[in-house]
């Protein structure tokens, strides 16, 4: 194994080329690979050394205990986004709702909306995305995972019928400033730029648009929750309060960072 990538990543690449489980590989660690398999491994290894995310190389990423297909048309699900899903599920559990409706704004690969649908099959889940390629990925994942969702191509709410109001709205929109140096380095250069930044200087343009538009699509007592950057909680709370949201607060991720902010109408 190449010491320049982690042992875990090397094992993932071996699982991919051998089509064997990790336990099988560990039990047969003295076997000699054919030249063809060595070449395959070295090619994948070089892609990883060049900075390409391991999720894109193997074509999947685990999220909320489910495997989601990913490719360069969708953002790779992050562990911190599980906070958004878990809080959404908590709200659904604690409120007595008849035929609850949830919308995932910017569904991408489907990690948020499909996780809700898989945990709560009684909930009607809608997922929208401007990218038709992203919707294809979400549709594939819904089929493979057995999740029932309605997928709509839409620029946020533009193609959503305002008569079909929702109990819970969840969004992980682009929120990185266009000036952020990380957009030009590390693994982010491989991910779709439109899923990372809305090209605004403060990274808040999409968040503002979602917050200001959401109330027209919300049932009485419904709530909106948005994932944002580590330094945007104060701004997001102010935008929500000025848009008429009540009981606005932020949630800390496992690192103690305010990562998700929401409120009620």
C-alpha positions as CSV (number, residue, x, y, z in Angstrom):
1,X,0.0,0.0,0.0
2,X,1.2,3.5,-0.8
3,X,2.0,5.4,2.4
4,X,1.0,8.7,0.8
5,X,-2.6,7.8,1.1
6,X,-4.3,6.5,4.3
7,X,-4.5,2.8,5.0
8,X,-8.3,3.1,5.0
9,X,-8.3,4.7,1.5
10,X,-5.9,2.1,0.2
11,X,-8.2,-0.6,1.5
12,X,-11.2,1.0,-0.1
13,X,-9.4,1.0,-3.5
14,X,-8.5,-2.7,-3.0
15,X,-12.1,-3.5,-2.3
16,X,-13.0,-1.8,-5.5
17,X,-10.6,-3.6,-7.8
18,X,-10.9,-7.0,-6.2
19,X,-14.7,-6.8,-5.6
20,X,-14.0,-8.5,-2.2
21,X,-15.0,-7.5,1.3
22,X,-12.5,-6.0,3.7
23,X,-12.5,-9.0,5.9
24,X,-11.6,-11.2,2.9
25,X,-8.7,-8.9,1.9
26,X,-7.3,-9.0,5.4
27,X,-7.6,-12.8,5.5
28,X,-5.8,-13.1,2.2
29,X,-3.1,-10.4,2.7
30,X,-0.4,-12.7,1.4
31,X,-1.9,-13.2,-2.0
32,X,0.0,-11.8,-5.0
33,X,-2.0,-9.5,-7.3
34,X,-1.8,-9.9,-11.0
35,X,-0.1,-7.3,-13.1
36,X,-3.5,-6.2,-14.4
37,X,-4.9,-5.6,-10.9
38,X,-1.7,-3.8,-9.8
39,X,-2.0,-1.5,-12.8
40,X,-5.7,-0.8,-11.9
41,X,-4.8,-0.1,-8.3
42,X,-1.9,2.2,-9.3
43,X,-4.2,4.2,-11.6
44,X,-6.8,4.7,-8.9
45,X,-4.0,5.5,-6.4
46,X,-2.7,8.2,-8.7
47,X,-6.1,9.8,-9.0
48,X,-6.3,10.0,-5.2
49,X,-2.8,11.4,-4.9
50,X,-3.8,14.1,-7.4
51,X,-6.5,15.2,-4.9
52,X,-9.6,13.6,-6.4
53,X,-11.9,12.7,-3.5
54,X,-12.1,9.0,-2.7
55,X,-15.9,9.1,-3.0
56,X,-15.7,10.1,-6.7
57,X,-13.2,7.4,-7.4
58,X,-15.2,4.6,-5.9
59,X,-18.6,6.2,-6.9
60,X,-20.3,6.2,-3.5
61,X,-20.4,7.8,-0.1
62,X,-22.0,6.6,3.2
63,X,-24.5,8.9,4.8
64,X,-26.9,8.2,7.7
65,X,-25.9,4.4,7.3
66,X,-26.9,4.4,3.6
67,X,-24.7,4.2,0.6
68,X,-25.3,7.0,-1.9
69,X,-24.0,7.0,-5.5
70,X,-22.1,10.2,-6.2
71,X,-20.3,11.6,-9.2
72,X,-19.0,15.0,-10.2
73,X,-22.5,16.3,-10.8
74,X,-23.3,16.3,-7.1
75,X,-21.7,17.4,-3.8
76,X,-20.2,14.7,-1.7
77,X,-22.4,14.3,1.5
78,X,-20.6,15.5,4.6
79,X,-20.9,14.1,8.1
80,X,-22.0,17.5,9.5
81,X,-25.0,17.5,7.3
82,X,-26.4,14.6,9.4
83,X,-27.2,17.2,12.0
84,X,-29.7,18.8,9.6
85,X,-31.4,15.4,8.9
86,X,-31.4,14.3,12.6
87,X,-33.0,17.6,13.7
88,X,-35.6,17.3,11.0
89,X,-36.5,13.8,12.1
90,X,-36.6,15.0,15.7
91,X,-39.1,17.7,14.8
92,X,-41.2,15.2,12.8
93,X,-41.3,12.9,15.9
94,X,-42.3,15.6,18.3
95,X,-45.1,17.2,16.3
96,X,-48.4,15.5,15.6
97,X,-48.8,16.0,11.9
98,X,-51.4,14.5,9.5
99,X,-49.7,13.5,6.3
100,X,-46.5,15.6,6.9
101,X,-44.8,17.1,3.9
102,X,-41.1,17.8,3.7
103,X,-39.1,19.5,1.0
104,X,-35.3,19.2,0.4
105,X,-34.2,22.3,-1.4
106,X,-31.2,21.5,-3.6
107,X,-31.4,17.7,-3.2
108,X,-28.2,16.8,-5.0
109,X,-27.5,13.1,-4.6
110,X,-30.5,12.8,-2.3
111,X,-28.7,12.4,1.0
112,X,-31.0,14.7,3.0
113,X,-34.4,14.0,1.4
114,X,-33.9,10.3,0.9
115,X,-32.7,9.8,4.5
116,X,-35.9,11.4,5.7
117,X,-38.0,9.2,3.4
118,X,-36.2,6.0,4.4
119,X,-36.6,6.7,8.1
120,X,-40.2,8.0,7.8
121,X,-41.9,6.4,4.9
122,X,-45.2,8.0,6.1
123,X,-43.8,11.4,5.2
124,X,-44.3,12.9,1.7
125,X,-40.9,14.1,0.6
126,X,-40.3,16.5,-2.3
127,X,-36.8,17.1,-3.6
128,X,-35.9,19.9,-6.0
129,X,-32.7,20.8,-7.8
130,X,-31.8,23.1,-10.7
131,X,-29.4,20.5,-12.1
132,X,-31.0,17.8,-14.2
133,X,-27.8,15.8,-13.8
134,X,-28.1,16.0,-10.0
135,X,-31.7,14.9,-10.2
136,X,-30.6,11.8,-12.2
137,X,-28.3,10.8,-9.4
138,X,-31.0,11.4,-6.8
139,X,-33.5,9.3,-8.9
140,X,-30.9,6.5,-9.1
141,X,-30.3,6.5,-5.3
142,X,-34.0,6.6,-4.6
143,X,-34.5,3.5,-6.8
144,X,-31.6,1.6,-5.3
145,X,-32.4,2.5,-1.7
146,X,-36.2,2.0,-2.1
147,X,-37.1,5.5,-1.1
148,X,-40.3,7.3,-2.3
149,X,-39.7,10.9,-3.2
150,X,-41.1,13.4,-5.7
151,X,-38.3,15.0,-7.7
152,X,-38.7,18.4,-9.4
153,X,-36.3,20.4,-11.5
154,X,-36.6,23.9,-10.0
155,X,-34.5,26.9,-9.1
156,X,-35.3,26.8,-5.4
157,X,-39.1,27.4,-5.3
158,X,-39.6,28.7,-8.8
159,X,-41.3,25.5,-10.1
160,X,-43.0,24.5,-6.8
161,X,-46.7,25.0,-6.6
162,X,-47.3,27.4,-3.7
163,X,-50.6,25.7,-2.9
164,X,-48.7,22.6,-1.9
165,X,-47.4,23.8,1.5
166,X,-44.9,22.0,3.7
167,X,-44.4,21.2,7.3
168,X,-40.6,21.0,7.2
169,X,-38.2,22.6,4.8
170,X,-34.5,21.6,4.8
171,X,-31.7,23.1,2.7
172,X,-27.9,22.7,2.3
173,X,-27.4,25.5,-0.2
174,X,-24.2,26.8,-1.6
175,X,-22.8,29.1,1.0
176,X,-19.0,29.5,0.4
177,X,-17.9,33.0,-0.6
178,X,-16.7,33.3,-4.1
179,X,-13.4,34.8,-2.7
180,X,-12.7,31.7,-0.5
181,X,-9.4,30.3,-1.4
182,X,-10.5,26.8,-0.7
183,X,-12.6,26.8,-3.9
184,X,-9.3,26.8,-5.8
185,X,-7.6,24.1,-3.8
186,X,-7.9,20.7,-2.1
187,X,-10.7,18.4,-3.2
188,X,-13.2,21.2,-3.7
189,X,-11.9,21.8,-7.2
190,X,-13.4,18.4,-8.2
191,X,-16.9,19.2,-6.8
192,X,-19.6,21.1,-8.7
193,X,-18.9,24.8,-8.1
194,X,-22.6,25.7,-8.2
195,X,-23.2,23.4,-5.2
196,X,-20.4,25.2,-3.2
197,X,-20.9,28.9,-4.0
198,X,-23.6,31.1,-5.4
199,X,-20.9,33.5,-6.4
200,X,-21.8,36.2,-3.9
201,X,-19.2,37.9,-1.9
202,X,-20.7,36.8,1.5
203,X,-22.0,33.4,0.4
204,X,-25.4,34.3,1.6
205,X,-27.4,35.1,-1.6
206,X,-29.0,31.7,-1.9
207,X,-29.7,31.5,1.8
208,X,-31.4,34.9,1.6
209,X,-33.5,33.9,-1.3
210,X,-34.6,30.6,0.4
211,X,-35.5,32.4,3.7
212,X,-37.4,35.3,2.1
213,X,-39.3,33.0,-0.2
214,X,-40.1,30.1,2.1
215,X,-43.0,31.5,4.1
216,X,-45.3,31.4,1.1
217,X,-44.7,27.6,0.9
218,X,-45.1,26.8,4.6
219,X,-48.0,25.6,6.7
220,X,-48.8,27.3,9.9
221,X,-46.3,26.2,12.5
222,X,-43.9,24.9,9.9
223,X,-40.1,25.4,10.2
224,X,-37.1,26.0,7.9
225,X,-33.6,24.7,8.7
226,X,-30.5,25.6,6.7
227,X,-26.9,24.4,6.9
228,X,-24.4,27.2,6.6
229,X,-20.7,28.0,7.1
230,X,-19.0,28.1,10.4
231,X,-19.1,31.9,10.6
232,X,-22.6,32.6,9.1
233,X,-25.0,31.7,12.0
234,X,-25.3,35.3,13.3
235,X,-26.2,36.6,9.8
236,X,-28.6,33.7,9.0
237,X,-30.4,34.3,12.3
238,X,-30.8,38.0,11.5
239,X,-32.1,37.3,8.0
240,X,-34.6,34.8,9.4
241,X,-35.9,37.2,12.1
242,X,-36.2,40.1,9.6
243,X,-38.2,37.7,7.3
244,X,-40.7,37.1,10.1
245,X,-39.5,33.8,11.5
246,X,-40.0,33.1,15.2
247,X,-38.1,31.0,17.7
248,X,-35.0,31.3,15.6
249,X,-31.9,29.4,16.9
250,X,-28.8,27.6,15.8
251,X,-27.5,24.0,16.3
252,X,-24.0,23.1,17.1
253,X,-22.2,20.3,15.2
254,X,-19.9,17.8,16.9
255,X,-17.1,20.3,16.9
256,X,-19.2,22.9,18.7
257,X,-19.7,25.0,15.6
258,X,-23.0,26.6,14.9
259,X,-23.7,24.7,11.6
260,X,-27.5,24.7,11.2
261,X,-30.0,27.5,11.8
262,X,-33.7,27.6,11.6
263,X,-37.0,29.0,12.7
264,X,-40.8,28.7,12.6
265,X,-43.6,30.6,11.0
